[in-house]
């Protein structure tokens, strides 16, 4: 089954998804194992990226359903 343009992630979704994963993957070990407050800043930033990803995704779904 091939992915169509509607099922592929947009560039914004891809960038925000990668940024979220990196922020969490780096932030949690640094915060929990290293005990650094910078790790918690990265975790918080990951949460902001995750919220932004949700907003971009909902907007894209809404735009796709109303363009019908």
Secondary structure as UniProt FT lines:
FT   TURN            5..7
FT   HELIX           11..32
FT   HELIX           37..66
//
